[in-house]
Amino acid sequence: SYCAFVDGKMRELYPKRERFVLLIACIVSISGAILGYEETSTCLLSSSHSSHSHHHRVQGYVDLQILSLGYLGIGIGAVLSLPFADMLGRRYTLIYSALAHILMTVYACTRLSDAYWEQVIARILVDLTIGAMVTAAPLYLSEITLGFERGSVCCAYYLFFCGGCILSALLYSLSEYSPGNGEENSKEPKLWANIYPVVPAVGSLFMAVLLPATPESPRWL
C-alpha cells in the first residue's frame, strides 16, 4: 500500500523517523507562520490609522489597499504552484518559492516610494510566492506522514500560523511604545514600518537553507 511504501522509504532514509518527521513539520510550517504574520499585519495597519489625522488616515487607507490587493497574489500563487508541485516535486516547489519570496521582498522594499500601481504590483509578487508556499506545504506534510500521524503533524502548520499572528501583534505592540514613535510625528510606529517586511523574509531564508537537507516526498523519490 501507499502508506507502507511511505513508511518503508522514510525508515530506510532515517531510522529515527518520528523525530525527523516532526523536525520537517516545523521547517515546512514556517510558511504558515509567514501567512499568519502577513494577515495580522494587514489588520494592524488598518487599525493603526483609525485614530490619526485625516491626512494620515487617507495615507493609511492607501497602504491598506496595497496590502489587501496583495491577497490577489496569494490566490494566483496557489493556483500556479499546483502544476509546478507536480512537475518539480513538493520540496523543490517550497525551496524555489522561499527563494523567490526573499527576492520579491527586496524588490518590494525598493518600491516603497514609487507610484501606487508599482507598489501594488510589487505587493502582489510578494504574496504570489507566499501563496505558492502555503499550497505546497500541506501537500508535502501529508505525503511524508502515515495516516495515524498525519493529523498531529499537520497541526504544526496551524500552530505556526497562530505563532505568526502572535509575533506580528507582539512586534507591533513593542514598536508602538518604543521611544520616538509618538503619534504626533508618525502615522505608524517607525520601528514597525522598518521591520514589517523583513521578518517574513527571514522565515523564508530559514526554509531555503534547511529544506535541501530534507527528503522529497516518497512519490518523487
DOSE-517409 format. One record per residue: residue number from 1; x, y, z of N, C-alpha, C in turn. Coordinates in nm, 4 decimals. Layout:
DOSE-517409
   i     n.px     n.py     n.pz    ca.px    ca.py    ca.pz     c.px     c.py     c.pz
 NUM        X        Y        Z        X        Y        Z        X        Y        Z
...
***
This chain:
DOSE-517409
   i     n.px     n.py     n.pz    ca.px    ca.py    ca.pz     c.px     c.py     c.pz
   1   0.0832  -0.1188   0.0000   0.0000   0.0000   0.0000   0.0872   0.1246   0.0000
   2   0.0240   0.2369  -0.0273   0.0998   0.3623  -0.0321   0.1577   0.3965   0.1037
   3   0.0783   0.3764   0.2117   0.1260   0.4087   0.3459   0.2465   0.3217   0.3825
   4   0.2416   0.1946   0.3447   0.3549   0.1065   0.3732   0.4779   0.1491   0.2942
   5   0.4576   0.1938   0.1712   0.5683   0.2414   0.0888   0.6325   0.3649   0.1512
   6   0.5473   0.4584   0.1956   0.5977   0.5799   0.2611   0.6766   0.5434   0.3856
   7   0.6201   0.4558   0.4684   0.6853   0.4184   0.5931   0.8185   0.3506   0.5663
   8   0.8236   0.2606   0.4679   0.9478   0.1913   0.4374   1.0560   0.2840   0.3880
   9   1.0200   0.3774   0.3002   1.1176   0.4710   0.2466   1.1725   0.5633   0.3549
  10   1.0833   0.6142   0.4398   1.1268   0.7054   0.5445   1.2142   0.6339   0.6465
  11   1.1794   0.5125   0.6825   1.2617   0.4379   0.7776   1.3964   0.4001   0.7162
  12   1.3980   0.3771   0.5860   1.5235   0.3455   0.5179   1.6163   0.4663   0.5150
  13   1.5595   0.5844   0.4920   1.6407   0.7050   0.4848   1.6836   0.7531   0.6226
  14   1.5906   0.7470   0.7170   1.6172   0.7996   0.8505   1.5598   0.7033   0.9541
  15   1.6468   0.6318   1.0269   1.5984   0.5361   1.1263   1.5110   0.6006   1.2339
  16   1.5493   0.7171   1.2824   1.4694   0.7857   1.3839   1.3618   0.8676   1.3139
  17   1.2678   0.7985   1.2551   1.1711   0.8596   1.1654   1.0797   0.9592   1.2345
  18   1.0269   0.9221   1.3512   0.9277   1.0073   1.4165   0.9853   1.1443   1.4493
  19   1.1077   1.1441   1.5025   1.1700   1.2713   1.5376   1.1991   1.3536   1.4126
  20   1.2399   1.2884   1.3074   1.2733   1.3603   1.1848   1.1485   1.4204   1.1206
  21   1.0388   1.3449   1.1221   0.9158   1.3964   1.0635   0.8679   1.5203   1.1386
  22   0.8825   1.5207   1.2701   0.8439   1.6378   1.3481   0.9316   1.7576   1.3125
  23   1.0612   1.7336   1.2899   1.1507   1.8421   1.2518   1.1123   1.8984   1.1154
  24   1.0813   1.8096   1.0210   1.0367   1.8544   0.8890   0.9108   1.9398   0.9016
  25   0.8172   1.8932   0.9859   0.6918   1.9670   1.0038   0.7183   2.1087   1.0530
  26   0.8146   2.1242   1.1439   0.8456   2.2573   1.1962   0.9081   2.3454   1.0881
  27   0.9957   2.2871   1.0053   1.0602   2.3654   0.8992   0.9580   2.4108   0.7954
  28   0.8757   2.3164   0.7505   0.7773   2.3484   0.6464   0.6711   2.4439   0.6985
  29   0.6370   2.4306   0.8270   0.5298   2.5120   0.8843   0.5684   2.6577   0.9006
  30   0.6949   2.6915   0.8774   0.7341   2.8325   0.8774   0.6524   2.9103   0.7750
  31   0.6154   2.8413   0.6656   0.5314   2.9080   0.5646   0.3970   2.9486   0.6238
  32   0.3423   2.8665   0.7133   0.2185   2.9033   0.7805   0.2362   3.0236   0.8707
  33   0.3523   3.0311   0.9380   0.3809   3.1476   1.0223   0.3899   3.2750   0.9389
  34   0.4467   3.2643   0.8191   0.4570   3.3808   0.7299   0.3180   3.4286   0.6896
  35   0.2294   3.3340   0.6575   0.0935   3.3721   0.6199   0.0205   3.4377   0.7365
  36   0.0327   3.3804   0.8556  -0.0312   3.4403   0.9725   0.0226   3.5784   1.0030
  37   0.1524   3.5953   0.9860   0.2142   3.7261   1.0087   0.1602   3.8295   0.9113
  38   0.1486   3.7918   0.7844   0.1007   3.8853   0.6827  -0.0448   3.9248   0.7085
  39  -0.1285   3.8282   0.7420  -0.2698   3.8587   0.7645  -0.2890   3.9486   0.8852
  40  -0.2188   3.9186   0.9940  -0.2312   4.0016   1.1140  -0.1750   4.1411   1.0902
  41  -0.0667   4.1505   1.0141  -0.0076   4.2811   0.9855  -0.1049   4.3702   0.9090
  42  -0.1825   4.3109   0.8180  -0.2818   4.3886   0.7445  -0.3886   4.4433   0.8380
  43  -0.4331   4.3613   0.9306  -0.5332   4.4071   1.0280  -0.4762   4.5166   1.1178
  44  -0.3519   4.5031   1.1604  -0.2902   4.6039   1.2462  -0.2722   4.7356   1.1725
  45  -0.2356   4.7283   1.0461  -0.2207   4.8502   0.9674  -0.3547   4.9214   0.9527
  46  -0.4612   4.8429   0.9379  -0.5941   4.9019   0.9251  -0.6339   4.9772   1.0515
  47  -0.6052   4.9181   1.1672  -0.6460   4.9811   1.2934  -0.5536   5.0939   1.3350
  48  -0.4285   5.0936   1.2888  -0.3315   5.1925   1.3365  -0.3617   5.3326   1.2870
  49  -0.4373   5.3441   1.1763  -0.4650   5.4765   1.1190  -0.6032   5.5303   1.1568
  50  -0.6825   5.4530   1.2268  -0.8211   5.4933   1.2503  -0.8336   5.6145   1.3411
  51  -0.7358   5.6348   1.4319  -0.7459   5.7449   1.5280  -0.6526   5.8599   1.4954
  52  -0.5911   5.8609   1.3792  -0.4974   5.9665   1.3443  -0.5665   6.0770   1.2646
  53  -0.4872   6.1719   1.2211  -0.5419   6.2847   1.1472  -0.5960   6.2384   1.0122
  54  -0.6697   6.3296   0.9470  -0.7302   6.2952   0.8186  -0.6230   6.2587   0.7167
  55  -0.5141   6.3331   0.7125  -0.4069   6.3041   0.6160  -0.3487   6.1648   0.6403
  56  -0.3254   6.1315   0.7671  -0.2686   6.0005   0.7984  -0.3688   5.8896   0.7710
  57  -0.4973   5.9156   0.7935  -0.5974   5.8134   0.7646  -0.6041   5.7853   0.6146
  58  -0.5976   5.8919   0.5341  -0.6011   5.8735   0.3885  -0.4805   5.7911   0.3432
  59  -0.3616   5.8281   0.3926  -0.2424   5.7525   0.3564  -0.2517   5.6088   0.4063
  60  -0.3103   5.5925   0.5243  -0.3268   5.4576   0.5790  -0.4190   5.3722   0.4943
  61  -0.5262   5.4316   0.4438  -0.6178   5.3569   0.3571  -0.5484   5.3159   0.2264
  62  -0.4624   5.4031   0.1752  -0.3872   5.3688   0.0544  -0.2949   5.2508   0.0822
  63  -0.2221   5.2574   0.1948  -0.1338   5.1456   0.2308  -0.2134   5.0175   0.2490
  64  -0.3318   5.0286   0.3108  -0.4147   4.9107   0.3338  -0.4648   4.8521   0.2019
  65  -0.4990   4.9388   0.1058  -0.5408   4.8903  -0.0258  -0.4301   4.8109  -0.0932
  66  -0.3076   4.8608  -0.0794  -0.1939   4.7918  -0.1407  -0.1771   4.6538  -0.0798
  67  -0.1837   4.6447   0.0537  -0.1701   4.5154   0.1200  -0.2873   4.4231   0.0863
  68  -0.4074   4.4795   0.0812  -0.5252   4.3971   0.0538  -0.5228   4.3423  -0.0886
  69  -0.4820   4.4255  -0.1843  -0.4720   4.3778  -0.3216  -0.3656   4.2692  -0.3349
  70  -0.2712   4.2702  -0.2413  -0.1694   4.1663  -0.2430  -0.2268   4.0277  -0.2224
  71  -0.3445   4.0190  -0.1563  -0.4060   3.8881  -0.1361  -0.4466   3.8245  -0.2685
  72  -0.4623   3.9067  -0.3702  -0.4849   3.8524  -0.5037  -0.3663   3.7666  -0.5473
  73  -0.2476   3.8098  -0.5076  -0.1286   3.7336  -0.5394  -0.1254   3.5982  -0.4704
  74  -0.1795   3.5898  -0.3485  -0.1836   3.4615  -0.2783  -0.2694   3.3623  -0.3555
  75  -0.3846   3.4089  -0.4046  -0.4715   3.3204  -0.4814  -0.4076   3.2755  -0.6113
  76  -0.3435   3.3700  -0.6815  -0.2773   3.3349  -0.8073  -0.1623   3.2385  -0.7818
  77  -0.0840   3.2661  -0.6774   0.0274   3.1792  -0.6457  -0.0164   3.0394  -0.6085
  78  -0.1296   3.0290  -0.5382  -0.1804   2.8972  -0.5004  -0.2185   2.8152  -0.6237
  79  -0.2810   2.8807  -0.7214  -0.3219   2.8099  -0.8427  -0.2009   2.7719  -0.9279
  80  -0.1072   2.8658  -0.9437   0.0082   2.8401  -1.0291   0.1043   2.7383  -0.9690
  81   0.1041   2.7258  -0.8375   0.2003   2.6352  -0.7732   0.1646   2.4889  -0.7934
  82   0.0390   2.4584  -0.8206  -0.0025   2.3180  -0.8310   0.0674   2.2443  -0.9459
  83   0.0700   2.2962  -1.0684   0.1433   2.2233  -1.1739   0.2930   2.2148  -1.1469
  84   0.3494   2.3191  -1.0849   0.4917   2.3137  -1.0530   0.5194   2.2101  -0.9445
  85   0.4269   2.1965  -0.8496   0.4433   2.0946  -0.7460   0.4396   1.9551  -0.8052
  86   0.3625   1.9373  -0.9117   0.3575   1.8072  -0.9780   0.4825   1.7821  -1.0632
  87   0.5323   1.8865  -1.1277   0.6479   1.8699  -1.2153   0.7792   1.8629  -1.1378
  88   0.7947   1.9514  -1.0407   0.9212   1.9625  -0.9685   0.9240   1.8816  -0.8398
  89   0.8073   1.8522  -0.7852   0.8005   1.7909  -0.6535   0.7688   1.8961  -0.5486
  90   0.7161   1.8508  -0.4361   0.6719   1.9464  -0.3329   0.7901   2.0204  -0.2703
  91   0.8972   1.9475  -0.2409   1.0092   2.0096  -0.1707   1.0751   2.1175  -0.2552
  92   1.1009   2.0887  -0.3823   1.1645   2.1899  -0.4667   1.0716   2.3096  -0.4891
  93   0.9426   2.2853  -0.4938   0.8488   2.3975  -0.5046   0.8583   2.4879  -0.3833
  94   0.8695   2.4284  -0.2653   0.8849   2.5067  -0.1428   1.0167   2.5842  -0.1421
  95   1.1235   2.5190  -0.1850   1.2548   2.5850  -0.1850   1.2557   2.7028  -0.2813
  96   1.2087   2.6804  -0.4029   1.2083   2.7883  -0.5021   1.1139   2.9011  -0.4613
  97   1.0023   2.8665  -0.3993   0.9084   2.9698  -0.3538   0.9695   3.0532  -0.2422
  98   1.0433   2.9883  -0.1513   1.1083   3.0620  -0.0430   1.2145   3.1572  -0.0972
  99   1.2934   3.1098  -0.1928   1.3949   3.1970  -0.2530   1.3297   3.3129  -0.3292
 100   1.2223   3.2829  -0.4015   1.1521   3.3884  -0.4746   1.0913   3.4902  -0.3791
 101   1.0432   3.4429  -0.2645   0.9853   3.5352  -0.1663   1.0904   3.6323  -0.1137
 102   1.2112   3.5833  -0.0899   1.3183   3.6720  -0.0445   1.3485   3.7780  -0.1505
 103   1.3604   3.7359  -0.2756   1.3911   3.8293  -0.3837   1.2787   3.9311  -0.4029
 104   1.1537   3.8846  -0.3988   1.0409   3.9754  -0.4173   1.0270   4.0724  -0.3005
 105   1.0639   4.0283  -0.1801   1.0605   4.1190  -0.0651   1.1618   4.2310  -0.0824
 106   1.2812   4.1970  -0.1284   1.3820   4.3001  -0.1552   1.3325   4.3952  -0.2630
 107   1.2708   4.3401  -0.3670   1.2169   4.4241  -0.4746   1.1076   4.5171  -0.4224
 108   1.0178   4.4638  -0.3379   0.9088   4.5455  -0.2845   0.9623   4.6569  -0.1957
 109   1.0681   4.6290  -0.1199   1.1249   4.7324  -0.0325   1.1852   4.8471  -0.1125
 110   1.2268   4.8203  -0.2343   1.2827   4.9262  -0.3187   1.1744   5.0060  -0.3913
 111   1.0489   4.9641  -0.3755   0.9386   5.0308  -0.4457   0.8452   5.1041  -0.3491
 112   0.8901   5.1261  -0.2257   0.8023   5.1876  -0.1263   0.7690   5.3323  -0.1600
 113   0.8569   5.4012  -0.2313   0.8345   5.5417  -0.2645   0.7877   5.5613  -0.4081
 114   0.7558   5.4523  -0.4770   0.7141   5.4628  -0.6164   0.5646   5.4903  -0.6275
 115   0.5157   5.4905  -0.7504   0.3745   5.5163  -0.7759   0.2882   5.4049  -0.7174
 116   0.1593   5.4365  -0.7049   0.0649   5.3455  -0.6394   0.0638   5.2081  -0.7041
 117   0.0488   5.2027  -0.8366   0.0351   5.0747  -0.9045   0.1656   4.9960  -0.9041
 118   0.2788   5.0630  -0.8989   0.4057   4.9913  -0.8872   0.4164   4.9231  -0.7514
 119   0.3677   4.9897  -0.6470   0.3658   4.9273  -0.5154   0.2688   4.8097  -0.5117
 120   0.1551   4.8241  -0.5799   0.0577   4.7150  -0.5850   0.1176   4.5925  -0.6530
 121   0.1834   4.6148  -0.7663   0.2441   4.5027  -0.8392   0.3509   4.4349  -0.7542
 122   0.4328   4.5151  -0.6860   0.5360   4.4581  -0.6005   0.4741   4.3748  -0.4887
 123   0.3635   4.4255  -0.4315   0.2977   4.3523  -0.3226   0.2373   4.2221  -0.3735
 124   0.1781   4.2249  -0.4914   0.1193   4.1031  -0.5494   0.2279   3.9989  -0.5758
 125   0.3440   4.0429  -0.6211   0.4532   3.9492  -0.6465   0.5005   3.8831  -0.5174
 126   0.5075   3.9614  -0.4100   0.5475   3.9043  -0.2808   0.4464   3.8001  -0.2352
 127   0.3176   3.8361  -0.2402   0.2142   3.7438  -0.1924   0.1950   3.6256  -0.2870
 128   0.2322   3.6402  -0.4131   0.2259   3.5274  -0.5051   0.3187   3.4150  -0.4583
 129   0.4372   3.4506  -0.4120   0.5295   3.3491  -0.3610   0.4782   3.2880  -0.2310
 130   0.4101   3.3685  -0.1490   0.3521   3.3141  -0.0258   0.2423   3.2142  -0.0589
 131   0.1602   3.2461  -0.1589   0.0548   3.1533  -0.1996   0.1107   3.0209  -0.2470
 132   0.2250   3.0254  -0.3178   0.2878   2.9011  -0.3631   0.3373   2.8183  -0.2444
 133   0.3948   2.8852  -0.1449   0.4466   2.8128  -0.0282   0.3349   2.7480   0.0529
 134   0.2299   2.8246   0.0796   0.1248   2.7725   0.1676   0.0394   2.6666   0.0988
 135   0.0503   2.6546  -0.0327  -0.0195   2.5472  -0.1044   0.0627   2.4189  -0.1062
 136   0.1929   2.4323  -0.1309   0.2785   2.3137  -0.1376   0.3077   2.2546  -0.0001
 137   0.3063   2.3375   0.1044   0.3433   2.2884   0.2375   0.2501   2.1787   0.2894
 138   0.1164   2.1971   0.2890   0.0304   2.0875   0.3363   0.0414   1.9619   0.2514
 139   0.0619   1.9774   0.1203   0.0802   1.8611   0.0339   0.2039   1.7825   0.0759
 140   0.3106   1.8531   0.1001   0.4358   1.7885   0.1384   0.4211   1.7166   0.2723
 141   0.3599   1.7836   0.3696   0.3443   1.7233   0.5021   0.2553   1.5998   0.4970
 142   0.1513   1.6037   0.4165   0.0600   1.4890   0.4104   0.1236   1.3699   0.3416
 143   0.2215   1.3941   0.2554   0.2825   1.2845   0.1801   0.3994   1.2186   0.2520
 144   0.4560   1.2841   0.3510   0.5679   1.2234   0.4227   0.5234   1.1599   0.5532
 145   0.3939   1.1593   0.5800   0.3433   1.1048   0.7046   0.2468   0.9905   0.6766
 146   0.2304   0.9054   0.7764   0.1330   0.7981   0.7695  -0.0023   0.8476   0.8157
 147  -0.1036   0.7669   0.7904  -0.2390   0.8102   0.8228  -0.2596   0.8408   0.9689
 148  -0.2019   0.7598   1.0578  -0.2294   0.7781   1.2001  -0.1551   0.8974   1.2604
 149  -0.0519   0.9474   1.1921   0.0232   1.0603   1.2459   0.0027   1.1882   1.1652
 150  -0.0744   1.1774   1.0583  -0.0908   1.2925   0.9699  -0.1608   1.4087   1.0390
 151  -0.2584   1.3787   1.1207  -0.3311   1.4862   1.1884  -0.2423   1.5656   1.2818
 152  -0.1626   1.4971   1.3642  -0.0769   1.5674   1.4596   0.0328   1.6465   1.3892
 153   0.0887   1.5909   1.2802   0.1951   1.6607   1.2083   0.1399   1.7843   1.1370
 154   0.0256   1.7687   1.0717  -0.0327   1.8828   1.0003  -0.0817   1.9910   1.0956
 155  -0.1083   1.9563   1.2212  -0.1479   2.0579   1.3192  -0.0349   2.1582   1.3435
 156   0.0899   2.1129   1.3231   0.2027   2.2036   1.3416   0.1923   2.3234   1.2489
 157   0.1384   2.3002   1.1291   0.1235   2.4098   1.0327   0.0344   2.5203   1.0892
 158  -0.0762   2.4811   1.1491  -0.1701   2.5797   1.2023  -0.1210   2.6390   1.3339
 159  -0.0418   2.5648   1.4083   0.0197   2.6216   1.5275   0.1195   2.7302   1.4885
 160   0.1949   2.7063   1.3840   0.2879   2.8086   1.3363   0.2127   2.9278   1.2789
 161   0.0985   2.9029   1.2155   0.0154   3.0135   1.1666  -0.0246   3.1044   1.2827
 162  -0.0715   3.0442   1.3907  -0.1077   3.1224   1.5096   0.0148   3.1926   1.5673
 163   0.1312   3.1251   1.5633   0.2532   3.1881   1.6116   0.2910   3.3099   1.5295
 164   0.2699   3.3044   1.3979   0.2966   3.4201   1.3142   0.2048   3.5373   1.3478
 165   0.0785   3.5071   1.3769  -0.0156   3.6120   1.4180   0.0298   3.6777   1.5479
 166   0.0702   3.5956   1.6443   0.1147   3.6479   1.7738   0.2425   3.7299   1.7583
 167   0.3350   3.6812   1.6754   0.4601   3.7542   1.6539   0.4340   3.8906   1.5935
 168   0.3444   3.8976   1.4968   0.3121   4.0259   1.4346   0.2544   4.1238   1.5366
 169   0.1602   4.0762   1.6165   0.0996   4.1628   1.7177   0.2011   4.2048   1.8235
 170   0.2896   4.1125   1.8617   0.3906   4.1434   1.9625   0.4889   4.2480   1.9130
 171   0.5387   4.2316   1.7911   0.6328   4.3294   1.7366   0.5677   4.4658   1.7207
 172   0.4408   4.4653   1.6814   0.3705   4.5925   1.6659   0.3548   4.6633   1.8002
 173   0.3150   4.5885   1.9033   0.2945   4.6493   2.0351   0.4251   4.6989   2.0950
 174   0.5339   4.6257   2.0739   0.6626   4.6691   2.1267   0.7126   4.7940   2.0557
 175   0.6971   4.7993   1.9242   0.7448   4.9153   1.8496   0.6558   5.0368   1.8710
 176   0.5284   5.0127   1.9031   0.4354   5.1238   1.9222   0.4719   5.2078   2.0426
 177   0.5260   5.1439   2.1455   0.5573   5.2156   2.2685   0.7065   5.2378   2.2866
 178   0.7851   5.2184   2.1834   0.9276   5.2449   2.1925   0.9521   5.3948   2.1795
 179   1.0636   5.4450   2.2322   1.0909   5.5898   2.2287   1.0958   5.6422   2.0863
 180   1.0413   5.7614   2.0680   1.0465   5.8271   1.9386   0.9399   5.7848   1.8408
 181   0.8418   5.7081   1.8877   0.7366   5.6633   1.7976   0.6020   5.7223   1.8378
 182   0.6005   5.8472   1.8729   0.4770   5.9097   1.9148   0.3810   5.9301   1.8004
 183   0.2529   5.9435   1.8346   0.1520   5.9594   1.7306   0.1644   6.0929   1.6588
 184   0.2250   6.1903   1.7276   0.2253   6.3220   1.6671   0.3178   6.3333   1.5477
 185   0.4144   6.2420   1.5338   0.5091   6.2575   1.4241   0.5194   6.1346   1.3353
 186   0.4274   6.0408   1.3463   0.4322   5.9241   1.2575   0.2941   5.8650   1.2441
 187   0.2615   5.8193   1.1258   0.1307   5.7589   1.1043   0.1268   5.6152   1.1519
 188   0.2432   5.5582   1.1835   0.2530   5.4235   1.2371   0.3877   5.4135   1.3069
 189   0.4074   5.3193   1.3977   0.5367   5.3075   1.4642   0.6497   5.2910   1.3633
 190   0.7528   5.3746   1.3784   0.8619   5.3705   1.2809   0.9339   5.2358   1.2844
 191   0.9550   5.1827   1.4049   1.0212   5.0536   1.4156   0.9405   4.9466   1.3443
 192   0.8083   4.9511   1.3596   0.7217   4.8538   1.2923   0.7344   4.8657   1.1415
 193   0.7353   4.9894   1.0905   0.7455   5.0095   0.9459   0.8762   4.9551   0.8903
 194   0.9820   4.9567   0.9730   1.1119   4.9102   0.9264   1.1241   4.7579   0.9290
 195   1.0680   4.6957   1.0318   1.0881   4.5512   1.0468   0.9756   4.4705   0.9846
 196   0.8628   4.5336   0.9507   0.7481   4.4579   0.8998   0.7823   4.3695   0.7802
 197   0.8454   4.4200   0.6743   0.8699   4.3333   0.5578   0.9879   4.2387   0.5762
 198   1.0707   4.2618   0.6783   1.1928   4.1834   0.6932   1.1658   4.0477   0.7573
 199   1.0745   4.0445   0.8549   1.0520   3.9223   0.9323   1.0101   3.8040   0.8444
 200   0.9123   3.8179   0.7528   0.8778   3.7036   0.6671   0.9949   3.6561   0.5814
 201   1.0772   3.7491   0.5362   1.1919   3.7100   0.4537   1.2913   3.6275   0.5337
 202   1.3044   3.6564   0.6632   1.3924   3.5761   0.7491   1.3394   3.4330   0.7588
 203   1.2068   3.4193   0.7732   1.1476   3.2862   0.7761   1.1711   3.2103   0.6465
 204   1.1581   3.2791   0.5341   1.1833   3.2154   0.4044   1.3292   3.1742   0.3907
 205   1.4189   3.2538   0.4474   1.5608   3.2202   0.4430   1.5879   3.0908   0.5193
 206   1.5257   3.0752   0.6360   1.5397   2.9510   0.7118   1.4892   2.8325   0.6301
 207   1.3762   2.8491   0.5644   1.3225   2.7403   0.4823   1.4161   2.7055   0.3676
 208   1.4662   2.8065   0.2991   1.5530   2.7820   0.1842   1.6824   2.7128   0.2243
 209   1.7313   2.7404   0.3450   1.8569   2.6802   0.3915   1.8351   2.5378   0.4427
 210   1.7240   2.5147   0.5135   1.7029   2.3862   0.5806   1.6337   2.2816   0.4939
 211   1.5486   2.3234   0.4019   1.4728   2.2268   0.3220   1.5588   2.1376   0.2327
 212   1.6721   2.1850   0.1779   1.7536   2.0930   0.0972   1.8043   1.9714   0.1734
 213   1.8077   1.9784   0.3066   1.8529   1.8645   0.3869   1.7411   1.7643   0.4137
 214   1.6206   1.7932   0.3711   1.5064   1.7031   0.3935   1.4802   1.6214   0.2671
 215   1.4188   1.5046   0.2812   1.3906   1.4225   0.1638   1.2674   1.4726   0.0877
 216   1.2640   1.4444  -0.0401   1.1423   1.4700  -0.1170   1.0354   1.3717  -0.0739
 217   0.9104   1.4072  -0.0953   0.8035   1.3160  -0.0587   0.8176   1.1863  -0.1381
 218   0.7803   1.0711  -0.0821   0.8142   0.9407  -0.1420   0.7730   0.9228  -0.2870
 219   0.6642   0.9826  -0.3315   0.6248   0.9629  -0.4702   0.7226   1.0269  -0.5674
 220   0.8152   1.1114  -0.5147   0.9135   1.1759  -0.6022   1.0520   1.1175  -0.5845
 221   1.0669   1.0103  -0.5051   1.1979   0.9504  -0.4857   1.2395   0.8719  -0.6101
***
